[in-house]
Amino acid sequence: MAAEIVNPRSDASTGNEGSDEPFDPAFALHRGGKMAVQATVPVRDKDDLSLAYTPGVAKVCTAIAEQPELVHDYTWKSSVVAVVTDGSAVLGLGDIGPEASLPVMEGKAILFKQFGGVDAVPLALSTNDVDEIVDTVVRLAPSFGGVNLEDISAPRCFEIEKKLQERLDIPVFHDDQHGTAVVTLAALKNAARLSGRTLGELRAVISGAGAAGVAIAKFLLEAGLGDVAVTDRKGIVSRDREDLTPVKRELAEITNKAGLSGSLEDALAGADVYIGVSGGTVPEPAVASMAKGAFVFAMANPNPEVHPDIAHKYAAVVATGRSDFPNQINNVLAFPGIFAGALQVRASRITETMKIAAAEALAAVVGDELSAEYVIPSPFDERVAPAVTAAVAAAARAEGVARR
């Protein structure tokens, strides 16, 4: 079976039917939902029926019962991902609940299919309890080849992912953390290459110590970044602060080698890279205080922390999370190919090495076309998903987590 990337209702173009409100194309597109289930085999007559269902299906069930690994060959398990949320941190909307999160989860599912050829099923859970979410996903896991956690608030998202990875032998991946980190690394590698520098020569500042900020910091350091300071609402996350959560305490131990303290503005003085995953606005004088030839990745949506018009006054490379500016940092560049590669080789998990391989493959797509306006490819570049898929599959095999 496959996720059909069409609206299943013929009246989808009618907009806000029965309302005096003006036509809204977003409501029109979403009427009836954005996806449907489609069979991959015909059921035209009784012979087809007897093969697709009883009695033919019994032979396949018996074979799988005797050799459980056959489930990968005779069902869709190895090509389908569960997109799991509790609706607690949906885009910029916050805790809107499971029902209201479904349009986003449907959207995520069709992006999996469109950009990676991976089927995905939205699962919006009516609980915010860590153990209840974990137990629910574990019980559902036999039906899926992987689990994509989505829009679950920090710090619970870290605990949920860790517990699921410990209990399951299929990939579990919180895209808000790792997808963002992979695409950020790819763009940063190309920006560094454009300026003739290495990652090790760069000092970065990240505003936002939530899921994305924590993951980006750890991942960039793993990839060889020279130093990074992370800031939250109270300033730089540093060892001398006594108000840190366990997650931020751990972060303070591995970041901020320069020993900075104070505000975001203090951290930005002389910094080579700014990465925004927090919202809000960075004052222009703080941007002006960054090192010459700096990179500004202001990724909040719809309003970047630093507007590109301001950033371009001082920065050599500017990226945002928006599609109407060059260099869009968009997770869709990463998660479809990462899961496609992991599923292709039946990986038991997604490792740091696999994520770094994905970032390197993504950066390599740009190739000789590299410029200040093009450090990351478009999501619609048809080279992206195959490159990321192949790199992730190869890394999984090399690391010994592939099972075929």
C-alpha positions as YAML, in Angstrom:
chain: A
units: angstrom
residues:
- id: 1
  name: MET
  ca: [0.00, 0.00, 0.00]
- id: 2
  name: ALA
  ca: [1.11, 3.57, -0.57]
- id: 3
  name: ALA
  ca: [0.25, 7.08, 0.54]
- id: 4
  name: GLU
  ca: [-1.54, 8.78, -2.33]
- id: 5
  name: ILE
  ca: [-0.41, 12.39, -2.60]
- id: 6
  name: VAL
  ca: [-3.76, 13.78, -3.64]
- id: 7
  name: ASN
  ca: [-6.78, 15.15, -1.87]
- id: 8
  name: PRO
  ca: [-9.31, 12.30, -1.92]
- id: 9
  name: ARG
  ca: [-12.35, 14.58, -2.11]
- id: 10
  name: SER
  ca: [-13.59, 15.86, -5.47]
- id: 11
  name: ASP
  ca: [-14.95, 19.04, -3.87]
- id: 12
  name: ALA
  ca: [-11.58, 20.07, -2.50]
- id: 13
  name: SER
  ca: [-11.41, 23.23, -4.60]
- id: 14
  name: THR
  ca: [-14.54, 24.80, -3.12]
- id: 15
  name: GLY
  ca: [-12.72, 26.57, -0.29]
- id: 16
  name: ASN
  ca: [-14.77, 27.68, 2.71]
- id: 17
  name: GLU
  ca: [-18.09, 26.27, 1.56]
- id: 18
  name: GLY
  ca: [-21.17, 27.85, 3.11]
- id: 19
  name: SER
  ca: [-19.15, 30.69, 4.58]
- id: 20
  name: ASP
  ca: [-19.05, 34.38, 3.83]
- id: 21
  name: GLU
  ca: [-15.31, 34.31, 4.36]
- id: 22
  name: PRO
  ca: [-13.17, 34.94, 1.24]
- id: 23
  name: PHE
  ca: [-11.77, 31.94, -0.61]
- id: 24
  name: ASP
  ca: [-8.72, 30.50, 1.17]
- id: 25
  name: PRO
  ca: [-6.59, 28.08, -0.90]
- id: 26
  name: ALA
  ca: [-5.14, 26.51, 2.27]
- id: 27
  name: PHE
  ca: [-8.58, 25.38, 3.43]
- id: 28
  name: ALA
  ca: [-9.43, 24.26, -0.10]
- id: 29
  name: LEU
  ca: [-6.34, 22.08, -0.33]
- id: 30
  name: HIS
  ca: [-6.89, 20.53, 3.10]
- id: 31
  name: ARG
  ca: [-10.57, 19.68, 2.70]
- id: 32
  name: GLY
  ca: [-10.88, 15.93, 3.31]
- id: 33
  name: GLY
  ca: [-7.21, 15.62, 4.19]
- id: 34
  name: LYS
  ca: [-4.07, 15.50, 2.03]
- id: 35
  name: MET
  ca: [-3.51, 11.77, 1.72]
- id: 36
  name: ALA
  ca: [-5.22, 8.43, 1.14]
- id: 37
  name: VAL
  ca: [-4.36, 4.72, 1.03]
- id: 38
  name: GLN
  ca: [-3.88, 3.13, -2.38]
- id: 39
  name: ALA
  ca: [-3.47, -0.56, -3.16]
- id: 40
  name: THR
  ca: [-0.35, -1.72, -5.02]
- id: 41
  name: VAL
  ca: [-2.00, -4.93, -6.29]
- id: 42
  name: PRO
  ca: [-5.28, -5.32, -8.21]
- id: 43
  name: VAL
  ca: [-8.42, -6.90, -6.74]
- id: 44
  name: ARG
  ca: [-10.47, -7.31, -9.93]
- id: 45
  name: ASP
  ca: [-12.07, -10.70, -9.46]
- id: 46
  name: LYS
  ca: [-12.38, -13.64, -7.10]
- id: 47
  name: ASP
  ca: [-8.97, -15.00, -8.05]
- id: 48
  name: ASP
  ca: [-7.31, -11.71, -7.11]
- id: 49
  name: LEU
  ca: [-9.34, -11.62, -3.91]
- id: 50
  name: SER
  ca: [-8.33, -15.15, -2.95]
- id: 51
  name: LEU
  ca: [-4.66, -14.20, -3.32]
- id: 52
  name: ALA
  ca: [-4.76, -10.75, -1.71]
- id: 53
  name: TYR
  ca: [-6.92, -11.95, 1.18]
- id: 54
  name: THR
  ca: [-8.11, -15.35, 2.29]
- id: 55
  name: PRO
  ca: [-7.10, -18.10, 1.61]
- id: 56
  name: GLY
  ca: [-3.87, -16.96, -0.10]
- id: 57
  name: VAL
  ca: [-2.85, -14.60, 2.64]
- id: 58
  name: ALA
  ca: [-2.76, -17.48, 5.14]
- id: 59
  name: LYS
  ca: [0.27, -18.99, 3.42]
- id: 60
  name: VAL
  ca: [2.19, -15.75, 3.79]
- id: 61
  name: CYS
  ca: [1.14, -15.34, 7.44]
- id: 62
  name: THR
  ca: [2.30, -18.87, 8.23]
- id: 63
  name: ALA
  ca: [5.64, -18.28, 6.53]
- id: 64
  name: ILE
  ca: [6.20, -15.10, 8.53]
- id: 65
  name: ALA
  ca: [5.24, -16.82, 11.76]
- id: 66
  name: GLU
  ca: [7.89, -19.45, 11.04]
- id: 67
  name: GLN
  ca: [10.51, -16.95, 9.82]
- id: 68
  name: PRO
  ca: [9.71, -13.50, 11.26]
- id: 69
  name: GLU
  ca: [12.30, -11.73, 9.09]
- id: 70
  name: LEU
  ca: [10.11, -12.48, 6.06]
- id: 71
  name: VAL
  ca: [7.79, -9.68, 7.19]
- id: 72
  name: HIS
  ca: [10.20, -7.32, 5.45]
- id: 73
  name: ASP
  ca: [9.75, -9.09, 2.12]
- id: 74
  name: TYR
  ca: [6.03, -9.78, 2.14]
- id: 75
  name: THR
  ca: [4.55, -6.67, 3.80]
- id: 76
  name: TRP
  ca: [5.14, -2.95, 3.56]
- id: 77
  name: LYS
  ca: [6.98, -2.86, 6.92]
- id: 78
  name: SER
  ca: [10.36, -2.06, 5.40]
- id: 79
  name: SER
  ca: [9.03, 0.91, 3.47]
- id: 80
  name: VAL
  ca: [6.76, 2.60, 5.98]
- id: 81
  name: VAL
  ca: [7.46, 5.05, 8.81]
- id: 82
  name: ALA
  ca: [5.28, 6.11, 11.72]
- id: 83
  name: VAL
  ca: [5.13, 9.91, 12.12]
- id: 84
  name: VAL
  ca: [4.44, 10.26, 15.84]
- id: 85
  name: THR
  ca: [3.46, 13.41, 17.73]
- id: 86
  name: ASP
  ca: [1.61, 14.51, 20.83]
- id: 87
  name: GLY
  ca: [0.90, 17.94, 19.36]
- id: 88
  name: SER
  ca: [2.86, 19.73, 22.07]
- id: 89
  name: ALA
  ca: [5.26, 21.80, 19.93]
- id: 90
  name: VAL
  ca: [3.70, 22.15, 16.48]
- id: 91
  name: LEU
  ca: [5.63, 24.49, 14.19]
- id: 92
  name: GLY
  ca: [5.34, 27.97, 15.69]
- id: 93
  name: LEU
  ca: [1.89, 27.21, 17.10]
- id: 94
  name: GLY
  ca: [2.96, 25.56, 20.33]
- id: 95
  name: ASP
  ca: [0.88, 23.02, 22.26]
- id: 96
  name: ILE
  ca: [-2.23, 22.77, 20.10]
- id: 97
  name: GLY
  ca: [-3.05, 19.11, 20.79]
- id: 98
  name: PRO
  ca: [-3.15, 15.94, 18.71]
- id: 99
  name: GLU
  ca: [-6.17, 16.70, 16.50]
- id: 100
  name: ALA
  ca: [-4.91, 20.13, 15.47]
- id: 101
  name: SER
  ca: [-1.49, 18.64, 14.71]
- id: 102
  name: LEU
  ca: [-2.86, 16.26, 12.09]
- id: 103
  name: PRO
  ca: [-2.60, 18.65, 9.11]
- id: 104
  name: VAL
  ca: [1.11, 19.00, 9.85]
- id: 105
  name: MET
  ca: [1.59, 15.25, 10.30]
- id: 106
  name: GLU
  ca: [-0.24, 14.55, 7.03]
- id: 107
  name: GLY
  ca: [2.02, 17.09, 5.40]
- id: 108
  name: LYS
  ca: [5.07, 15.35, 6.82]
- id: 109
  name: ALA
  ca: [3.81, 12.02, 5.51]
- id: 110
  name: ILE
  ca: [3.37, 13.25, 1.96]
- id: 111
  name: LEU
  ca: [6.82, 14.85, 2.05]
- id: 112
  name: PHE
  ca: [8.25, 11.44, 2.97]
- id: 113
  name: LYS
  ca: [6.55, 9.99, -0.10]
- id: 114
  name: GLN
  ca: [7.20, 12.85, -2.50]
- id: 115
  name: PHE
  ca: [10.86, 13.38, -1.69]
- id: 116
  name: GLY
  ca: [12.02, 9.95, -0.50]
- id: 117
  name: GLY
  ca: [9.59, 7.37, -1.86]
- id: 118
  name: VAL
  ca: [8.86, 6.35, 1.74]
- id: 119
  name: ASP
  ca: [5.32, 5.65, 2.91]
- id: 120
  name: ALA
  ca: [4.38, 7.25, 6.22]
- id: 121
  name: VAL
  ca: [1.43, 7.11, 8.59]
- id: 122
  name: PRO
  ca: [0.53, 10.04, 10.89]
- id: 123
  name: LEU
  ca: [-0.05, 9.01, 14.51]
- id: 124
  name: ALA
  ca: [-1.22, 11.82, 16.82]
- id: 125
  name: LEU
  ca: [-1.32, 10.55, 20.41]
- id: 126
  name: SER
  ca: [-3.63, 11.90, 23.09]
- id: 127
  name: THR
  ca: [-1.07, 11.92, 25.89]
- id: 128
  name: ASN
  ca: [1.89, 14.06, 26.93]
- id: 129
  name: ASP
  ca: [3.24, 11.48, 29.37]
- id: 130
  name: VAL
  ca: [6.70, 10.26, 28.39]
- id: 131
  name: ASP
  ca: [6.20, 6.63, 29.40]
- id: 132
  name: GLU
  ca: [2.74, 6.43, 27.85]
- id: 133
  name: ILE
  ca: [4.09, 7.72, 24.53]
- id: 134
  name: VAL
  ca: [7.02, 5.31, 24.65]
- id: 135
  name: ASP
  ca: [4.85, 2.31, 25.54]
- id: 136
  name: THR
  ca: [2.33, 3.17, 22.81]
- id: 137
  name: VAL
  ca: [5.00, 3.45, 20.12]
- id: 138
  name: VAL
  ca: [6.69, 0.24, 21.25]
- id: 139
  name: ARG
  ca: [3.38, -1.63, 20.93]
- id: 140
  name: LEU
  ca: [2.79, -0.17, 17.46]
- id: 141
  name: ALA
  ca: [6.35, -0.77, 16.24]
- id: 142
  name: PRO
  ca: [5.80, -4.23, 14.64]
- id: 143
  name: SER
  ca: [3.84, -2.48, 11.90]
- id: 144
  name: PHE
  ca: [6.63, -0.06, 10.94]
- id: 145
  name: GLY
  ca: [10.16, 0.01, 9.62]
- id: 146
  name: GLY
  ca: [11.03, 3.25, 11.42]
- id: 147
  name: VAL
  ca: [9.70, 5.96, 13.74]
- id: 148
  name: ASN
  ca: [9.89, 9.68, 13.04]
- id: 149
  name: LEU
  ca: [9.16, 11.72, 16.16]
- id: 150
  name: GLU
  ca: [7.68, 15.10, 15.32]
- id: 151
  name: ASP
  ca: [6.73, 18.29, 17.14]
- id: 152
  name: ILE
  ca: [7.16, 16.97, 20.69]
- id: 153
  name: SER
  ca: [8.26, 19.62, 23.15]
- id: 154
  name: ALA
  ca: [11.63, 19.72, 24.90]
- id: 155
  name: PRO
  ca: [12.92, 18.39, 27.18]
- id: 156
  name: ARG
  ca: [10.52, 15.42, 26.93]
- id: 157
  name: CYS
  ca: [11.52, 14.83, 23.30]
- id: 158
  name: PHE
  ca: [15.07, 13.89, 24.35]
- id: 159
  name: GLU
  ca: [13.87, 11.33, 26.89]
- id: 160
  name: ILE
  ca: [11.26, 9.85, 24.55]
- id: 161
  name: GLU
  ca: [13.75, 9.39, 21.74]
- id: 162
  name: LYS
  ca: [16.38, 7.87, 24.04]
- id: 163
  name: LYS
  ca: [13.94, 5.38, 25.60]
- id: 164
  name: LEU
  ca: [12.55, 4.33, 22.23]
- id: 165
  name: GLN
  ca: [16.03, 3.82, 20.81]
- id: 166
  name: GLU
  ca: [16.85, 1.59, 23.77]
- id: 167
  name: ARG
  ca: [13.71, -0.54, 23.36]
- id: 168
  name: LEU
  ca: [13.36, -0.81, 19.57]
- id: 169
  name: ASP
  ca: [15.53, -2.35, 16.87]
- id: 170
  name: ILE
  ca: [14.31, 0.00, 14.14]
- id: 171
  name: PRO
  ca: [15.40, 3.58, 13.42]
- id: 172
  name: VAL
  ca: [13.95, 6.21, 15.77]
- id: 173
  name: PHE
  ca: [14.65, 9.78, 14.68]
- id: 174
  name: HIS
  ca: [13.40, 13.08, 16.09]
- id: 175
  name: ASP
  ca: [13.46, 15.23, 12.98]
- id: 176
  name: ASP
  ca: [13.12, 18.54, 14.82]
- id: 177
  name: GLN
  ca: [16.51, 17.76, 16.33]
- id: 178
  name: HIS
  ca: [18.48, 15.79, 13.82]
- id: 179
  name: GLY
  ca: [17.01, 16.78, 10.46]
- id: 180
  name: THR
  ca: [17.65, 20.43, 11.27]
- id: 181
  name: ALA
  ca: [21.18, 19.62, 12.42]
- id: 182
  name: VAL
  ca: [22.02, 17.68, 9.25]
- id: 183
  name: VAL
  ca: [20.90, 20.44, 6.90]
- id: 184
  name: THR
  ca: [22.62, 23.10, 9.02]
- id: 185
  name: LEU
  ca: [25.89, 21.20, 8.90]
- id: 186
  name: ALA
  ca: [25.66, 20.78, 5.12]
- id: 187
  name: ALA
  ca: [25.11, 24.51, 4.62]
- id: 188
  name: LEU
  ca: [27.86, 25.41, 7.09]
- id: 189
  name: LYS
  ca: [30.37, 23.09, 5.42]
- id: 190
  name: ASN
  ca: [29.73, 24.78, 2.09]
- id: 191
  name: ALA
  ca: [29.87, 28.26, 3.58]
- id: 192
  name: ALA
  ca: [33.22, 27.39, 5.15]
- id: 193
  name: ARG
  ca: [34.47, 25.99, 1.84]
- id: 194
  name: LEU
  ca: [33.41, 29.16, 0.05]
- id: 195
  name: SER
  ca: [35.42, 31.25, 2.50]
- id: 196
  name: GLY
  ca: [38.46, 28.98, 2.43]
- id: 197
  name: ARG
  ca: [38.10, 27.93, 6.05]
- id: 198
  name: THR
  ca: [37.53, 24.67, 7.89]
- id: 199
  name: LEU
  ca: [34.86, 23.99, 10.49]
- id: 200
  name: GLY
  ca: [37.58, 23.85, 13.11]
- id: 201
  name: GLU
  ca: [38.42, 27.48, 12.53]
- id: 202
  name: LEU
  ca: [34.89, 28.70, 13.26]
- id: 203
  name: ARG
  ca: [33.25, 29.87, 16.48]
- id: 204
  name: ALA
  ca: [29.47, 29.70, 16.35]
- id: 205
  name: VAL
  ca: [26.62, 31.06, 18.46]
- id: 206
  name: ILE
  ca: [23.23, 29.33, 18.59]
- id: 207
  name: SER
  ca: [20.21, 31.17, 19.94]
- id: 208
  name: GLY
  ca: [17.72, 28.65, 21.26]
- id: 209
  name: ALA
  ca: [18.43, 25.76, 23.64]
- id: 210
  name: GLY
  ca: [15.42, 23.65, 22.73]
- id: 211
  name: ALA
  ca: [15.35, 20.47, 20.68]
- id: 212
  name: ALA
  ca: [16.92, 21.94, 17.54]
- id: 213
  name: GLY
  ca: [19.50, 24.12, 19.28]
- id: 214
  name: VAL
  ca: [20.80, 21.33, 21.50]
- id: 215
  name: ALA
  ca: [21.00, 18.86, 18.63]
- id: 216
  name: ILE
  ca: [22.70, 21.32, 16.28]
- id: 217
  name: ALA
  ca: [25.33, 22.20, 18.89]
- id: 218
  name: LYS
  ca: [26.19, 18.57, 19.61]
- id: 219
  name: PHE
  ca: [26.19, 17.60, 15.94]
- id: 220
  name: LEU
  ca: [28.39, 20.48, 14.79]
- id: 221
  name: LEU
  ca: [30.93, 19.68, 17.50]
- id: 222
  name: GLU
  ca: [30.86, 16.02, 16.46]
- id: 223
  name: ALA
  ca: [31.59, 17.16, 12.90]
- id: 224
  name: GLY
  ca: [34.61, 19.21, 13.99]
- id: 225
  name: LEU
  ca: [33.36, 22.74, 14.71]
- id: 226
  name: GLY
  ca: [35.90, 24.80, 16.64]
- id: 227
  name: ASP
  ca: [33.57, 26.10, 19.35]
- id: 228
  name: VAL
  ca: [29.93, 26.94, 19.92]
- id: 229
  name: ALA
  ca: [28.06, 28.89, 22.57]
- id: 230
  name: VAL
  ca: [24.34, 28.25, 23.03]
- id: 231
  name: THR
  ca: [22.02, 30.88, 24.47]
- id: 232
  name: ASP
  ca: [18.56, 30.68, 26.00]
- id: 233
  name: ARG
  ca: [16.25, 33.36, 27.41]
- id: 234
  name: LYS
  ca: [18.62, 33.96, 30.32]
- id: 235
  name: GLY
  ca: [21.81, 34.22, 28.30]
- id: 236
  name: ILE
  ca: [24.74, 31.98, 27.47]
- id: 237
  name: VAL
  ca: [24.43, 28.37, 28.65]
- id: 238
  name: SER
  ca: [27.58, 28.14, 30.76]
- id: 239
  name: ARG
  ca: [28.94, 26.05, 33.60]
- id: 240
  name: ASP
  ca: [28.65, 28.89, 36.12]
- id: 241
  name: ARG
  ca: [24.86, 29.05, 35.83]
- id: 242
  name: GLU
  ca: [22.89, 27.37, 38.60]
- id: 243
  name: ASP
  ca: [19.50, 27.37, 36.86]
- id: 244
  name: LEU
  ca: [20.23, 24.83, 34.14]
- id: 245
  name: THR
  ca: [18.10, 21.78, 33.39]
- id: 246
  name: PRO
  ca: [19.92, 18.43, 33.13]
- id: 247
  name: VAL
  ca: [19.94, 18.73, 29.33]
- id: 248
  name: LYS
  ca: [21.43, 22.23, 29.45]
- id: 249
  name: ARG
  ca: [23.89, 21.19, 32.16]
- id: 250
  name: GLU
  ca: [25.18, 18.46, 29.87]
- id: 251
  name: LEU
  ca: [25.33, 20.98, 27.02]
- id: 252
  name: ALA
  ca: [27.36, 23.40, 29.15]
- id: 253
  name: GLU
  ca: [29.98, 20.70, 29.70]
- id: 254
  name: ILE
  ca: [30.75, 20.31, 25.98]
- id: 255
  name: THR
  ca: [30.17, 23.82, 24.60]
- id: 256
  name: ASN
  ca: [31.55, 27.33, 25.16]
- id: 257
  name: LYS
  ca: [35.22, 26.45, 25.32]
- id: 258
  name: ALA
  ca: [35.90, 30.19, 25.20]
- id: 259
  name: GLY
  ca: [34.30, 30.49, 28.64]
- id: 260
  name: LEU
  ca: [31.91, 33.26, 27.64]
- id: 261
  name: SER
  ca: [29.18, 34.53, 29.93]
- id: 262
  name: GLY
  ca: [26.44, 37.09, 29.57]
- id: 263
  name: SER
  ca: [23.88, 37.68, 26.84]
- id: 264
  name: LEU
  ca: [23.41, 36.66, 23.23]
- id: 265
  name: GLU
  ca: [24.87, 40.00, 22.25]
- id: 266
  name: ASP
  ca: [27.99, 39.27, 24.30]
- id: 267
  name: ALA
  ca: [28.38, 35.89, 22.61]
- id: 268
  name: LEU
  ca: [28.04, 37.34, 19.10]
- id: 269
  name: ALA
  ca: [30.92, 39.78, 19.46]
- id: 270
  name: GLY
  ca: [33.61, 38.43, 17.14]
- id: 271
  name: ALA
  ca: [31.69, 35.23, 16.34]
- id: 272
  name: ASP
  ca: [32.03, 33.64, 12.90]
- id: 273
  name: VAL
  ca: [28.59, 32.00, 12.75]
- id: 274
  name: TYR
  ca: [25.13, 32.81, 14.05]
- id: 275
  name: ILE
  ca: [22.49, 30.06, 14.01]
- id: 276
  name: GLY
  ca: [18.99, 31.08, 15.07]
- id: 277
  name: VAL
  ca: [16.39, 28.51, 16.13]
- id: 278
  name: SER
  ca: [14.63, 30.59, 18.72]
- id: 279
  name: GLY
  ca: [12.48, 33.30, 17.20]
- id: 280
  name: GLY
  ca: [12.70, 36.85, 18.47]
- id: 281
  name: THR
  ca: [14.92, 39.51, 16.93]
- id: 282
  name: VAL
  ca: [18.67, 39.94, 17.16]
- id: 283
  name: PRO
  ca: [19.60, 43.63, 17.42]
- id: 284
  name: GLU
  ca: [21.46, 44.95, 14.38]
- id: 285
  name: PRO
  ca: [24.44, 46.19, 16.43]
- id: 286
  name: ALA
  ca: [24.96, 42.63, 17.67]
- id: 287
  name: VAL
  ca: [25.06, 41.34, 14.08]
- id: 288
  name: ALA
  ca: [27.47, 44.15, 13.17]
- id: 289
  name: SER
  ca: [29.79, 43.04, 16.00]
- id: 290
  name: MET
  ca: [30.38, 39.61, 14.44]
- id: 291
  name: ALA
  ca: [33.66, 38.77, 12.73]
- id: 292
  name: LYS
  ca: [34.30, 39.91, 9.18]
- id: 293
  name: GLY
  ca: [32.98, 37.41, 6.65]
- id: 294
  name: ALA
  ca: [30.54, 35.90, 9.14]
- id: 295
  name: PHE
  ca: [27.68, 33.52, 8.33]
- id: 296
  name: VAL
  ca: [24.14, 34.23, 9.52]
- id: 297
  name: PHE
  ca: [21.66, 31.34, 9.53]
- id: 298
  name: ALA
  ca: [18.45, 32.88, 10.88]
- id: 299
  name: MET
  ca: [16.01, 29.99, 10.67]
- id: 300
  name: ALA
  ca: [12.89, 31.05, 12.58]
- id: 301
  name: ASN
  ca: [9.69, 30.97, 10.52]
- id: 302
  name: PRO
  ca: [8.00, 33.06, 9.30]
- id: 303
  name: ASN
  ca: [10.12, 35.85, 10.80]
- id: 304
  name: PRO
  ca: [13.87, 35.20, 10.83]
- id: 305
  name: GLU
  ca: [15.77, 36.35, 13.90]
- id: 306
  name: VAL
  ca: [17.80, 38.56, 11.57]
- id: 307
  name: HIS
  ca: [16.07, 39.79, 8.43]
- id: 308
  name: PRO
  ca: [18.17, 39.00, 5.34]
- id: 309
  name: ASP
  ca: [18.32, 42.68, 4.41]
- id: 310
  name: ILE
  ca: [20.05, 43.37, 7.74]
- id: 311
  name: ALA
  ca: [22.17, 40.23, 7.63]
- id: 312
  name: HIS
  ca: [23.55, 40.99, 4.17]
- id: 313
  name: LYS
  ca: [25.03, 44.24, 5.45]
- id: 314
  name: TYR
  ca: [27.50, 42.33, 7.58]
- id: 315
  name: ALA
  ca: [27.54, 38.64, 6.62]
- id: 316
  name: ALA
  ca: [29.22, 36.83, 3.73]
- id: 317
  name: VAL
  ca: [26.59, 34.06, 3.66]
- id: 318
  name: VAL
  ca: [22.97, 34.35, 4.77]
- id: 319
  name: ALA
  ca: [20.49, 31.49, 5.15]
- id: 320
  name: THR
  ca: [16.94, 31.33, 6.50]
- id: 321
  name: GLY
  ca: [14.13, 28.84, 6.97]
- id: 322
  name: ARG
  ca: [12.03, 30.52, 4.30]
- id: 323
  name: SER
  ca: [11.56, 29.43, 0.70]
- id: 324
  name: ASP
  ca: [11.38, 32.99, -0.67]
- id: 325
  name: PHE
  ca: [15.04, 33.73, 0.16]
- id: 326
  name: PRO
  ca: [18.18, 31.93, -1.08]
- id: 327
  name: ASN
  ca: [19.73, 29.18, 1.04]
- id: 328
  name: GLN
  ca: [16.66, 27.71, 2.72]
- id: 329
  name: ILE
  ca: [17.52, 25.44, 5.66]
- id: 330
  name: ASN
  ca: [14.70, 22.96, 5.19]
- id: 331
  name: ASN
  ca: [14.47, 19.57, 6.92]
- id: 332
  name: VAL
  ca: [12.88, 18.05, 3.82]
- id: 333
  name: LEU
  ca: [16.41, 18.01, 2.38]
- id: 334
  name: ALA
  ca: [17.36, 15.43, 5.00]
- id: 335
  name: PHE
  ca: [14.69, 13.23, 6.57]
- id: 336
  name: PRO
  ca: [13.26, 11.55, 3.41]
- id: 337
  name: GLY
  ca: [16.70, 10.42, 2.22]
- id: 338
  name: ILE
  ca: [17.91, 9.49, 5.70]
- id: 339
  name: PHE
  ca: [14.94, 7.19, 6.27]
- id: 340
  name: ALA
  ca: [15.05, 5.86, 2.69]
- id: 341
  name: GLY
  ca: [18.69, 4.87, 3.16]
- id: 342
  name: ALA
  ca: [18.10, 3.34, 6.58]
- id: 343
  name: LEU
  ca: [15.08, 1.36, 5.39]
- id: 344
  name: GLN
  ca: [16.87, 0.23, 2.24]
- id: 345
  name: VAL
  ca: [19.43, -1.67, 4.31]
- id: 346
  name: ARG
  ca: [17.07, -2.44, 7.23]
- id: 347
  name: ALA
  ca: [19.25, -0.48, 9.63]
- id: 348
  name: SER
  ca: [18.65, -1.09, 13.31]
- id: 349
  name: ARG
  ca: [19.21, 2.59, 14.11]
- id: 350
  name: ILE
  ca: [20.36, 5.90, 12.68]
- id: 351
  name: THR
  ca: [23.84, 6.70, 13.95]
- id: 352
  name: GLU
  ca: [25.89, 9.90, 14.13]
- id: 353
  name: THR
  ca: [28.04, 8.55, 11.29]
- id: 354
  name: MET
  ca: [24.97, 8.08, 9.11]
- id: 355
  name: LYS
  ca: [23.82, 11.63, 9.84]
- id: 356
  name: ILE
  ca: [27.24, 13.08, 9.02]
- id: 357
  name: ALA
  ca: [27.24, 11.07, 5.78]
- id: 358
  name: ALA
  ca: [23.86, 12.59, 4.95]
- id: 359
  name: ALA
  ca: [25.18, 16.10, 5.57]
- id: 360
  name: GLU
  ca: [28.27, 15.50, 3.45]
- id: 361
  name: ALA
  ca: [26.20, 14.09, 0.59]
- id: 362
  name: LEU
  ca: [23.82, 17.03, 0.77]
- id: 363
  name: ALA
  ca: [26.68, 19.52, 0.72]
- id: 364
  name: ALA
  ca: [28.28, 17.71, -2.22]
- id: 365
  name: VAL
  ca: [25.16, 18.19, -4.38]
- id: 366
  name: VAL
  ca: [26.05, 21.89, -4.62]
- id: 367
  name: GLY
  ca: [29.45, 21.02, -6.09]
- id: 368
  name: ASP
  ca: [31.09, 23.61, -8.34]
- id: 369
  name: GLU
  ca: [27.94, 25.74, -8.34]
- id: 370
  name: LEU
  ca: [28.85, 26.97, -4.86]
- id: 371
  name: SER
  ca: [28.22, 30.66, -4.23]
- id: 372
  name: ALA
  ca: [27.09, 32.92, -1.40]
- id: 373
  name: GLU
  ca: [23.54, 32.56, -2.72]
- id: 374
  name: TYR
  ca: [23.82, 28.79, -3.09]
- id: 375
  name: VAL
  ca: [25.36, 26.88, -0.19]
- id: 376
  name: ILE
  ca: [22.48, 24.41, 0.09]
- id: 377
  name: PRO
  ca: [20.42, 22.85, -2.72]
- id: 378
  name: SER
  ca: [16.71, 23.30, -3.25]
- id: 379
  name: PRO
  ca: [14.33, 20.64, -1.88]
- id: 380
  name: PHE
  ca: [13.17, 20.24, -5.47]
- id: 381
  name: ASP
  ca: [16.64, 19.34, -6.74]
- id: 382
  name: GLU
  ca: [16.13, 15.75, -7.89]
- id: 383
  name: ARG
  ca: [19.73, 14.86, -7.01]
- id: 384
  name: VAL
  ca: [19.20, 15.38, -3.28]
- id: 385
  name: ALA
  ca: [17.22, 12.34, -2.11]
- id: 386
  name: PRO
  ca: [19.21, 9.74, -4.12]
- id: 387
  name: ALA
  ca: [22.50, 11.21, -2.90]
- id: 388
  name: VAL
  ca: [21.44, 11.24, 0.75]
- id: 389
  name: THR
  ca: [19.85, 7.78, 0.50]
- id: 390
  name: ALA
  ca: [22.99, 6.22, -0.99]
- id: 391
  name: ALA
  ca: [25.30, 7.89, 1.53]
- id: 392
  name: VAL
  ca: [23.20, 6.83, 4.53]
- id: 393
  name: ALA
  ca: [22.89, 3.24, 3.28]
- id: 394
  name: ALA
  ca: [26.64, 3.00, 2.71]
- id: 395
  name: ALA
  ca: [27.39, 4.45, 6.14]
- id: 396
  name: ALA
  ca: [25.01, 1.98, 7.79]
- id: 397
  name: ARG
  ca: [26.76, -0.93, 6.10]
- id: 398
  name: ALA
  ca: [30.19, 0.41, 7.04]
- id: 399
  name: GLU
  ca: [29.18, 0.84, 10.66]
- id: 400
  name: GLY
  ca: [27.59, -2.59, 10.93]
- id: 401
  name: VAL
  ca: [24.00, -1.54, 11.66]
- id: 402
  name: ALA
  ca: [22.66, -2.72, 8.28]
- id: 403
  name: ARG
  ca: [20.83, -6.03, 8.17]
- id: 404
  name: ARG
  ca: [20.86, -6.51, 4.42]
...
